[in-house]
Amino acid sequence: MHADARKETVEHLLRAVPGSIALHHDLTSAPGGTVLRTLRDSGGAISADETPLVNDCACCALREDLVPELERLAAGGLTLAVVELWDSVEPRAMAEVVAAHAGDALELTNVITAVDPALVLPCLGNGDDLSEAGLSAAATDRRTVGDTWARQLEYAPVLAIADSEEADDEDRALLAQLHPTARQVPTGSSELTRLAFAGFDVESAAAAQHPACALLPQDADEAGVTTLVWRRRRPFHPERLYAALEDLCCAAARSRGRFWLADRPDTLLAWDAAGGALCVESAGPWLASLPDAAWDLVPAMRQAAAALDWHPEHGDCCQHLVFTSPGLDRDGIEQLLDSCLLTEAEYTAGREGWKQLPAAFGPLLDSVA
């Protein structure tokens, strides 16, 4: 979404890699029924062509057009095609499309997100729908600016950092805490050029985003920015947690993780909040609820994460939520979350007793197909 930083990054790669080409699908014209595909090199524009929408979805048109165009460019002996995604397109979907067609002609060499540090908090805290910002990819697009930006940031292993005079220590601390495992490099550096060819594994990247084994940030406190990691074993009381959702999702610029409810003890639930908007959804079963034979079908990274979390009574069922924000009220969040857990009396009632608790999350979870 940081368009100026993105263009700066692309221009650097075009200059640094002889014969490279940037491929960009501009979705601005999507309401009129088309998507504009442009090609350019270090000297400027090469071509501009329109491609029709697919199922009234601009991103669908991008997916349908992207691989054939990359294969055509590869057939011409191109060294590097920089796929410059439009503002609200998320990298994971496109990376997986390219990787699915990789072979002798195509190779996905990396995913890079360009960042202006001064814009991280304004984007992350923006709860507007993409449609309000003129950035929706389809009429049915219900994403927000904040959650879209968070996924763009957290998926990429490399962040190209623009030199921003407006950025301060707080901005840089926030960026570092949101994605501590990312490699940060300046937009115009030779290191960025090298990393563009470092390689990328979509399966590992997907596993790192899955709530069951996500590489979540660690506790941190720097330049006024705090990351709180909250872990507990006891399940949530569904009614008390539901009543606290509004306060919790507004308590931090970004929060995410996994949790479990007493009335749904076998279901791993994902927590994803940005810009004051919260998404809660089922992420499948906890491994503790599966028969032993099913473990062979589970990815190794998921098994390893479960083993690290394993409890003799509850298996991998746990609360693991992370909150990151400037001015974070660490004590207040901890106290609120702790108050939502089962009391000792409720806990000793056991699973049969838990299932009698009010199904407060039914409207959020049971209406999703």
N, C-alpha and C positions, 0 to 999 in steps of 0.2 A: 504493500500500500504506500510505501515511501517512494513515490514515483521518481523524484529527482535523484535520490540515492540509487535507485534501480538503473536509471538511464546512465548515470555516471559509471556504475559497475560494468554495464554492458559495453559502453564505449571503450572502457579500459581493455576489456578482453578482446574486442575487435581490433584494437591497435596492437595488442601484445601478441596475438596469435595470427600469423600471416595467413591470408585466405579464408579467415573465419567469416561466418554470416550470422546475423541475428534474425530470428523468426518471431514475429509478434502478431498475435490475434487481438485486434482492438474490438471490444464488445460494446463500445459506445452506441453503435448503430443497431444493436440487437432489437430495440423496440420497433424498428422499421422492417425487421425480418431478415437482416443480413449481419454477417461478421466480416470485418475488414482484415485480410491477411497481408502483412507487409514483410518484405525482406530488405535488409540493408547490410552494408559492410562498412569498413572504416572510412570509406569515401562518401557514404551517404546512401540514399534510397536506391534500391535495385528494381523493385516491383511492388505493386499494390493491387490486390484482387479481392473481390467480394465472394463469400461463400454463404449459401443459405442456412438459416437456422434448421436444427433437427429437433422435432417435437417441441417447438417453441422454446427451446433451451439453448442459450448461447454456449454454455460449457459443453453440451452434447455436440454441437457443431464443431467446437474446438477439438474435441476428442476424435471425431470422425475425420477431420482434416489434417490433424497434426502428424500422425505416423506416415501417411502417404507422402506428405510434403518432405518429411525428414528422410524417407527412403529415396525420394527423388534427388534430394541434395547429396545424400551419401553416394548414390550411384555416380555422381559427378566428381567424386574424389575429395569431398570436403573434409577438412581436418576437424573442425569444431563448428557445431551449430548451437548457438546460444538461444535457448527457448526462453524468451522474455515474456513471462506471464503477465496478463492484464491485472489491474489493481486488486480485484476481489477473487481472482482464481487461486485456489489453494494448491500448493505444490504436490501434496501427496497423491491426489488423483491423477495428475498429469505424469508424475514420475512412474507410477505403477503402469500407466498405459504404455509409456515408452519402454519400460523394462520388460513388459509382456511380449513385446515385438523385437527385443534385442536378439542379435545374432551376428552373423558375419558382417552385415551392413551397419547395424546400429549398436551403440553401447551407451548406456547412461553413465556419464563420467562423474557427476556430482550434482548436488542441489545446494544452491546458495541463496540466502535471503539478504537483500540490501536494507540497511537500517540507518536512519538518522536518529541518533540517541535522543535528541530533543523532542522527537515525535512519539517516542515509545509510550509514555504515560497518556498523552492526549488520545492516541489511537486505542490503547488498552481500556481506557475509561469511557470510551464512546459507546453508549448503549443504543444508539440509533440503529434502526433497521437499515440494511444496505440499500433498500429501495428509497428510503428517505435521503440517502446520500448520493443517489444516482449511480449506485454500484452493483445493483442486483444483476445476477446472471440469468434469471428467469422470472416469470410472473409469480411463480410459487416459491421463490427464494425467501426464506424467513430468517436468514442469518443476520447477525448484527456486525457492526464494524469491529467492536471489541473482540468478540470470540473468533472472528475470521482472522484478525491480525495475530491473535495469540497462536493459532494453528500455523500460520505462515512463519512465525518466528520460531516456534518450538520444534518444527519438523526438520528444519535444515541443520546439518552438522557444521556448516560454515556460515558466518555472518560477515558480510562486507560492510564495514563501518565507515560512513561518510564523515568527513571533517566538518563539524558543526560548531560555529561560534556560540550558538544559543545553548548548547548542551553543557550541563554542569555535573558535579560529582554525584549528585543524587540520581540524575538520569543514567549515568554510567553504572552506578551500583545497582539500580533497578534492572537494567539490561543483563548484568552479570548474574544476578540472583534468579531471574526468570529462566535463563538457559545457561546454567553454569558449565555444561559439558561442551558447548559450542566453541569452535575455533574462531576467534575474532581477528580479522585482518583489515587493514585499510583498503578502501575501494581502489586505489591506484597502485597497489603493491605487486611486486614480482611474486610474493608468496600467494596472492590470490590467483595469479595465473597458474602456478603450480597446482594449487588445490582444485582448480577447475578440472583437472585430469586425475584426481586422486582415487576415484571410484566411489560407488554408492550401492548399498545393498538394501533393496526395498523391504525385504522380509525383516531384517534387523530393525529398520526404521519403523516399520509398522508395529513390531513388538515393543519398541521403546515408547510408543504412544498408547499402547493398550493399557487400560486402567489396572489390569491385574499385575502388570510387571513394568509399568512406566518408570523411566528414569527421572524421578521427581527431585526437585531441589532439596538441599540440606538446610538446616538452621543457619541463619546468617543475620548480621546486623552491621550495617556500614552506611555512612553518609546519610543517616536518617531513614534508610530503607531496611525493613526487617522481613525475614522469612521465618515463619513459624511452622514447624513440623509437628503435627498432633497425631499421636498413635495411642490407641487403646485396644483392649481385647473384648470388653463387654459390648453387647449390641445396643443400638439406639432404640429408645421407645419411639415408635413411629409418630404418635400424636405430638409429643413434645418437640421432636425434631422438625416436624412439618410447621409447627407454630413459630419456630426460630429461623426458618429459611430466609425470610426477607432480611432480617438483621445480619445473618451470616453471609449472604451473597453480596451485601453492600459493605462488608467489613474490610474488604481488601480489593486492590486493583485486579488481582488474579488469585484464584484458588482452584485447586483440582485434586483428584485422588480417587480413592475407593472406600466404600463403607458398607456396613450391613445393618439391616433392620431386624428386630426380633421377630416380627410376624412373617418375614421372608428370609429365614435363616440360610437357605440354600442358594440365594441369589446374590451374586456380586454386583454391586451398584456403583455406577460411575458418577463422579461429581465434577462438573466443569463450569466455572463461572468467570465472567469478565464483563466489565462495564455495567455492573449491577444486574446482569442477566444470568440466570442459572439454568443449566441443563442437567437433569437427573435421569438416568436411564439404566436399564439392565445391560450388563456386559457378560451375561451367561452365568453358568454355575461356578461356585467355589469348587476347587479341586477336591476339597474334603467331602463334597456331596456326590462325587463320581465313584463308580466301582473301580477297583485297581486296574482292570483290563483297559479302561478308557484312558489311563495315563499315557499309554504308548502313542495315543493320537494327539497328545498335547505338545506344542512346541517346547524345545529344551529350555528356552528363556523363561517361559511360563512356569515350568517345573522348578527351575532354580529359584525363581522369585517365591514360589509357594514354600519351598524347603526352608528358605531364610525366614519366612514368617510363621513357620509351623508351630502350633501349640498343641500340647498333648490332648486337650479337650476339644478345642474348636478347629483344629487343623489350620488352614490358611485364612480362615475368616478373621477379619480385623478391621479396625478403623485406621486409615492412613490418609490424612488430609493435609494439604500444604497451602498456606496463605502467604502471599507476598505483596507488600505495599509500602509506600512511604507513610510514616506516621502510624504504623500498625499498632492497635491496642492488643498486644499479646495476651495480657492477663485477662482482659474482657472476653476475648474469643475463647480462650481455654475454659474459663468459667462457664460460658454459655454452652459450649459443646459438652462439657462434663455434666451439666445439668440435664442434658438430653439423653444420657445413658440410662439404662435400667437401674433402678435402685436395688439394693441387696435383696429385699423381699421379692421384687419382680423377677430378679435374676434367678433366684432359687426355685421359682415356679417351673423352670425348665421349658423345653421347646413346646410341649403340649400347651402349657400355660401361655407362652408367648403368642401362639397362633390365635388366641382369643382377644388379643389387643386390637384396638381400632385400626382398620386398614387405611390410615390417613393418606398414604401415598397412592391409593388406587387411581385417583384422577390423573396423576402424572404418569404412572407406569402401565396401568391396564388398558389405557386408550391407545397405546402405541402398538402397531401391528408387529 
